[in-house]
C-alpha cells in the first residue's frame, strides 16, 4: 500500500493566499471525481464531491492519492488529474494533466518491441530489462545474456564466454602434461611443457604440443632431463598457429620451451 501526498497553495494574482477556497479533484479532462484519501495511511477513499476540502489561511491544502498497490483503491502511475478551485467573488480556475505520481515508472521486462521500450521514464528501459527475470533465474546449463558454457575440448576463440574454449583447452592440456602456464605480457610469449610420453613412428618419436601462441613458426628448445642437455629435435612441424608436432630420435623425458 502506498499513497502519494499532493499539496499546493492557492494564491491570487498578487500572490496573496486565498482562504476557504473550495478544492475539487477530478480525473484529467473529465468531471469524474478522483478517489482520494485524507490520511497518508488510515481510512478509506472519498472524493472532493463527498468530502469538502478547503484552503487554510495560508491558501494551503493537501490530499492523498493511492497508487496501483493501494488496497483501498488507487491509480496506475500513468493516470493524470485535474484540479479546480473556486470561491465566491473570484473566478474559478482549473489545472489539467497534473502528474501526482513520480516520473519514474515501473519497468516491463517482457517488452522488447513496443514504441515505449526505450522511453527514459524508468531506472532502466524496458529494452534493457527485457527477460531480466529469466536471466537471473537461469540455472546450470542455460545461457543467460548469451554467455555460453566453456568447452575445454574445443579450441575456438569466440568471444561468447567468460574465457574462450581455446584458453581453457590450453590450460587443461598444460596441466595434463605437467607444463607451466604462461601468459605473455610482451611481444614474446613463452610456453613450457614437460613431456614424458611420446608416440613412436618409423623409428622416431613425436608429440603434439598445443601452445596457443598464435604464430606459425615459434622457436622450440628441447632439454633432455636425464643429462640436462639441450638437444636438436629431428623435426618441428607447424600444424597451425597454435599447435606444433615435435619429433625426436629417442624416447626421453624432456622439458620443451616454445617461444613466439
Secondary structure by P-SEA (a helix, b strand, c coil): cbbbbbbbbbbccccccccbbbbbbccccccccccccccccbbbbbccccbbbbbcccccccbbbbccccccccccccccbbbbbbcccccbbbbccccccccbbbbcccccccccccccccccccccccaaaaaaacccccccccccccccccccccccccccaaaaaaaaaaaaabbbbbbbcccbbbbbbbbcbbbbcccbbbbbbbccccccccbbbbbcccccbbbbbcccccccccbbbbbbccccbbbbbbcc
